[in-house]
């Protein structure tokens, strides 16, 4: 037990680093550990889960303060950066942290209902999933102010995904696309854009309890919906919830985004256990470890709760330290080093072809950002091939 706790705390510490450094995604390290440890020992599995949970709390710091998002939280940029402009970045970060903590608690309370739903609905899901995904894609296009450009980004992303998924010579093609869309493009944009800092208030201030509760409940609901829909992420969940419940107050929205980010990860682990389906890079890395039994369920729940609690307690202190010292850090230089490191990683564990794929995805991701197209449109690279598979095309 002591050894397992050590691995959990080590994973939490690593998650602080991956979450705080823009462009350094937890999936990158998860893939690396998957390659090194073919037979996943329990300690490494606990390390990966704890790292991913902590990462889901800390990756809001660069997105709120610098406007440099992670692939799972870019919908937090606009409201989060508005907090930053007002000098309230610390409050925005803590709202997302509260969403992650209370979302985790609510998720674990209602998990038996979710498991029961999965057991009942799993035979119907293969028929329903492709039509739900098609409906969501159409809804995303119709809701966009840039419909033609959104459709273009979806189409090009889908073509790239189909080309990669049908090319058996690329062992890590999906990883290459994900890194290109959601890390490399973001890093390049952040290198080119100048960030102006404003003096921040390092206190939480008044928070409406109702907003925290509403945001946490919506986070669990949204995460539950997309956890059974392959190729959809937290940002799609937030999009669906806004369409269902209408306008959501900014405080509740920040809590919801924070909760979705963490709950989606935890739900993906339980879906992996119940259905054997992988929903995240972390779930892919843990596939060889998972066994469908009560002990695995308890292990996932315990690691999630410990990691979420650690994250909230630590972020109270570290968020203040980071905000205070960001003015002294050359993030352009840091992002440049990270970009080079990702390219080297792709070459080392993929190859030249994978690097080309990443650069193409990077260019398309930059086009989407500069054209004011929701980056969730890029997920068509996985959604449309998934639809084709389910429809037998």
N, C-alpha and C positions, 0 to 999 in steps of 0.2 A: 504493500500500500504506500509506503514511504517513497519507494522508487517510482511508482506511478505518479505520485504527487510531484516529484521532481521533474518528470517529463512534462507534466501539465504546465508547471511554472516556467520551465524552459521554453515551451511553445508559446506561452503568453508573452514572454520577453521578446522572443523573435517576432511575434505578431505586432508588437509595438513598433519595431524597426520597419517591417514590411508595410505597415499601415501608414506610417509617418512619411516615408520616402515616396514621393510621387512616381508612378510608373513601375515600382517594384511590387508586383502582385504576388499574393500568397500562392496562387496556382503555379507560379514559376518554381518555387521551392518545393511544392507538393509533387510536381512532375519530376523534379530532380531526385527527391527521396524515393519516389516510386521506381526510378531507374536503378538506384543504388540498392534498395531493399525490395527484391522481388517477392519474397515471403514476408509480409508486413508484420513485424513483432508488435506486441501490445504497446510497448513504450513509444515506438515511433508513431503508431496510430494515434495515441493520446497527444503526442507532440503536435501532429498535423492538425487535429481537431482544435486544440487549444490555440494554436497559432492562427488558424482561420477565424475563430470566434473573436479573438482579440483584434485581429486585423480589421474585422467588420466594424469595430468601434473606432479604431484610430484612423481609418482611411478617410474619415470625414474632415480631418484637420487640414490636409493640403487642399481638398476641394473647397472648403469654406474660406480658408485664409488666402489661398493662392488662385482659386478657380481652376485647379488641376485635379480632375476627378479620377476615381477608380472606375472600372467598368461596371460596378454594381451600384454606384451612387451619384451618377452625374445629374440626376434630376434634382439633387440637393444644391446644385451650384447657384441657381438664380435666387431662391429665397435665402440660402445660406450666405451668399456673397452680399446680399442686401443687409443682413445682420452685420457683416464685416464692415461695410461702408459706414454703418451707424456706430461702429466701435463696439459691437456686441458679438464678436466672433466666439468668445468663450461661452456665452449663453447658447448660441446655436450648436456648438459642439456638445454641450451638456444635454441639450434637448434630444439630440440624436442618441446620446449615451443612455438617457432614461428610456428611450424607445427600445433600445437593444435589451436593457435589463428587464423591464416590465413585459416586453414582448416575449422574452425567453420564459419568464415565470408563467405567463398566461398560456403560452404554447404547451408547456409541460403539464399544466393542469388539464387542458383539453385534449392532450395527445391521445388518450384512450378513445375519444370520439373520432378523431382523425384516423386512427388505426382501424376502427370498426368500419368507417366509411370506405377505406381502401380495400378491406377484405370483401365488402359487399359490391363495390363498384368496379373492381379490377377486371372483371370479365367484359364489362361494357365499355371501358375506357378506350381500347384499341379502335372501336368504331367511331366514338365521339371526338377523339383527340384531333384528327386532321381537319374536321369541319370547324371546330372551335378555333384552331390556329388560323385557318383561312379567314374566319370572321374577324379575328383580332388584327390581321394584316390589313384587311380592307378598312377597318375602323381607324387604324393608325394613319392611313393615307387620307381618308376623308376628314380626319380631325386636324390634319396639318395645314398650315397657311402656305406651305410650299409643296403642294400636292405633286406636281410634275417632278420636282427634284427629289421628293421623298420616294416616289415610285422608281425613279432612276437609280437611286442609291440601293433600294431593295433589290431591284433587278440585277445590278452589277454585283452586289454582295452574294446573291443567290447563285449567279454564274460562277463566281469564285469558289463558293462552297461546294457546288456540284463538281467542278473541275478537280478540287483537292480531294474530296471524299471518294471519287471514282478512280483516283490515281493511287494504286496500291503501293507504288514505290516510295511514297511519302509516309514515313512512320509517325511523324509528329506534325502532320499538316494542319489539324485543327488548332493545336497549340500555336503554330506559326500565325494563323489567321487572327486568333484572339489577341496575341501580343501585338500584331500590326494594327488592328482596329482600336484597341483599348489601352495600349501602353505607348507604343512608338509614336502614334499620331499625336497623342496628348503631350508627350514629352517635347516633340518638335514645336508644337504650338506654344507651349509654355516657355521654350527657349527664345522664341521669336517675340513673344509679348512681354512687355515690361509690366512688372507688378508694383503698384504703389501701396505703401503701408500706412495705416492710420493708427493713432494711439487707441488702444483697446481697454475697455473696462473689464477687469478680471474678476467679475462677480456674476452670479447667476441672475440676480434681480427677481422680480415677481414673475411667477409662473402659474397659470390657471390649471388647477388639478384636473378639471374636466377635459382640457385639451390633451393632457398627458394620457389620461385614461382612454379617450376616444382614439387618439393616434396609435396607442398600443394595441387596442382591439382591432382597428383597421389593418394594422401591420400583420397581425396573426391571420386575419381573414384573407388578405391579399396573398400572403406567402403560402397559405394552404391551397389556394386556387392554382397558382402557377407551379407549385411543387409537383403536381401530377401532370402538368403539361410540358413535355420535353421541348427544349430549345428556348423556352421563355425565361426571362430573368426578373429581378426585383423591379426594374423600371417599368416593365409591362404591367406588373401588379399595381403599381402606383397609378399608372394610366387608366387601368380598368376601374379602380376604386373611385377615381375622380369622375369618371363617366357615370358610375352608379350612384354615388352619394352627392355629386355636385361639388360646389366650392367648399374647400376645407381651409379653416383658419391656419395662418402661417405656423403658429406654435404647434398645432396638432399635426400639420403636414411634416414638419421637421422630425417630430417624434415618430410619425408613421414611417418616414424614409429610414430612420435609424433602426426601427424595429424590423422592417422588411429586410434590410440588409443582413441582419443577424438571423432572423427566423427562417429566411429562405435557405440559409446554409444548414440550419438544424433540421428543417423539414426534409432537405435533400438527403440527409443521412438516414432518416427514418424511412423514406421512400426506397432508398437503396436496400435497407434491411428487409422491408416488407415485399417489394416487387423486384428487387435486383436491378433496378433502373438507375443509371447515373445521371445526376442533374447538374453537377458542378465539377470543376477540376479536382477539388478535394475529394469528392465522392469517387471519382475515377481512381485516384491514388489509393483509396481505402477499399477498393472492390475486392482485392484478394484477402482482406482481413475479415470482412463482414460475414457473420453467421446469423441466421434467422432464429434467434433464441432470446429469452428474457434477459440473460446476462448482458448481451450486446446492447439491448435497449437501455438498461440501467446504466451501463458504462457511458453511452452517448449522452444520456440525460445528465449524469453527474459531471462529466467533463464540461458540458455546455454551461451548466449552472455555475460551476467554480470559475470557469474562464470569464463568463459575463460579469460575475461579481468582482473578480480581480480587475477587469477592464474598467469598470465604473470607478472603483476606488482609486486606481492608479491614474486615470485620465483627469481626475479632479486636480491632481498635482501637476502631471506632465503637460496638460494643455496650457496651463499658465506659463510653465517654463518655455515651452515651444513658442508660444505667441510672443513672449518677451524677447526671445533670442532670434526670431526669424529675420529681424532687420539686419542682423550681423552675418547672415548666411547668403552665399552666392548660389541661389537656386538654379540659375542658368548653368553654372558650372556643374552643379550636382546632377541636374537633369541630363547634361551632355554625357557625363560619365555613366549614368544609368542607361542611356540610350546605347552607348557603345557596348556596355555589359550585356544588354539584351541581345544585340546583334551577335556577339560572341557566343552567347548561350545557344542561340538558334543554330549557328554554324556547328557548334560542338555536338549538340544532341539531335540535330536534324541534318542539315546539309545546305549546299548552295541553293538548291531548288526551294527549300523551305524559307531561306532568307529572301529570295525573290518574291515568294508568296506574301511574306510579312511586309515587304516594302510596297507591294501593290495594295494590300489591305490598309497600310499606313496612309498611302496617297488618297484612297477612297474615304478613309476616316477624316482626313484633313478637309477634303471637299465637303463632306457632310457638315462638319463644324462651321466652316466658313460660309456655307450656304444656308445656315440656320435650320438644318434638318436634324431631327432628333436622332441621336446616336443609336437609339434602340432599333432604328431602321436597319442598321448594319447586321443585326441579329438574323436577318433573312438568310444569311449564309448558312445557318443551321436550321432555321424554321422551315424553309421551303424544301430542302432535301428530306427533312423529317416528314413533311406532308407527303412527299413522293413515296417514301418508304411505306408509310401507313396505307396509302392508296394503291400500293403495288405497282407503281410506275417505274 
